[in-house]
């Protein structure tokens, strides 16, 4: 478990410009990025005990974040 937020620009430094460009030009990607940001914040708040959750709920959040991150990565590769 890491208490460091997993921001998209940190997760995919090679795609920083592409992430920004897609956020402003592609509604689908913008929604994916916003969903990731919200989910990432929930994970971070749970990990730092700002908003504690049961362990299984926290694990579920991390799994959902990972799946969304995989979807975003595939989208970035497809639109590179």
C-alpha positions as CSV (number, residue, x, y, z in Angstrom):
1,X,0.0,0.0,0.0
2,X,1.3,3.4,-0.9
3,X,0.2,6.7,0.5
4,X,1.3,8.5,-2.6
5,X,-1.5,9.5,-5.0
6,X,-1.3,7.8,-8.4
7,X,-1.9,10.8,-10.7
8,X,-2.1,10.0,-14.4
9,X,0.8,12.3,-15.3
10,X,2.9,10.3,-12.8
11,X,1.7,7.0,-13.9
12,X,2.2,7.7,-17.6
13,X,5.0,10.4,-17.9
14,X,5.6,9.5,-21.5
15,X,2.0,10.5,-22.3
16,X,1.7,13.8,-20.4
17,X,1.1,15.9,-23.5
18,X,-1.3,13.3,-25.0
19,X,-3.3,13.2,-21.7
20,X,-3.7,16.9,-21.7
21,X,-4.6,17.1,-25.4
22,X,-7.2,14.3,-25.1
23,X,-8.7,15.8,-21.9
24,X,-9.6,18.9,-23.9
25,X,-10.5,17.3,-27.3
26,X,-12.0,13.9,-26.5
27,X,-15.1,13.8,-24.3
28,X,-14.8,10.0,-23.7
29,X,-11.2,10.3,-22.6
30,X,-12.0,13.4,-20.4
31,X,-14.7,11.2,-18.7
32,X,-12.3,8.4,-18.1
33,X,-9.7,10.8,-16.7
34,X,-12.2,12.4,-14.4
35,X,-13.5,9.0,-13.2
36,X,-9.9,7.9,-12.6
37,X,-9.2,11.2,-10.6
38,X,-12.2,10.7,-8.4
39,X,-11.5,7.0,-7.8
40,X,-7.8,7.8,-7.1
41,X,-8.8,10.4,-4.5
42,X,-11.0,7.9,-2.8
43,X,-8.2,5.4,-2.6
44,X,-5.8,8.0,-1.4
45,X,-8.2,9.2,1.3
46,X,-8.8,5.6,2.4
47,X,-5.0,4.8,2.5
48,X,-4.2,7.8,4.6
49,X,-7.2,7.2,6.9
50,X,-8.8,10.5,6.1
51,X,-11.8,8.5,5.2
52,X,-11.1,5.0,6.5
53,X,-12.8,2.0,4.9
54,X,-12.9,-1.7,5.6
55,X,-10.0,-3.5,4.1
56,X,-12.1,-5.3,1.5
57,X,-13.7,-2.0,0.4
58,X,-10.3,-0.4,0.1
59,X,-9.0,-3.4,-2.0
60,X,-12.0,-3.1,-4.2
61,X,-11.3,0.6,-4.8
62,X,-7.7,-0.2,-5.7
63,X,-8.9,-2.9,-8.2
64,X,-11.3,-0.5,-9.8
65,X,-8.6,2.1,-10.1
66,X,-6.2,-0.4,-11.6
67,X,-8.8,-1.6,-14.2
68,X,-9.6,2.1,-15.1
69,X,-5.8,2.8,-15.4
70,X,-5.5,-0.2,-17.8
71,X,-8.4,1.2,-19.9
72,X,-6.8,4.6,-20.0
73,X,-3.4,3.2,-21.0
74,X,-5.0,1.2,-23.8
75,X,-6.8,4.4,-25.0
76,X,-3.5,6.3,-24.9
77,X,-1.7,3.7,-26.9
78,X,-4.5,3.5,-29.4
79,X,-4.5,7.2,-29.9
80,X,-0.8,7.8,-29.8
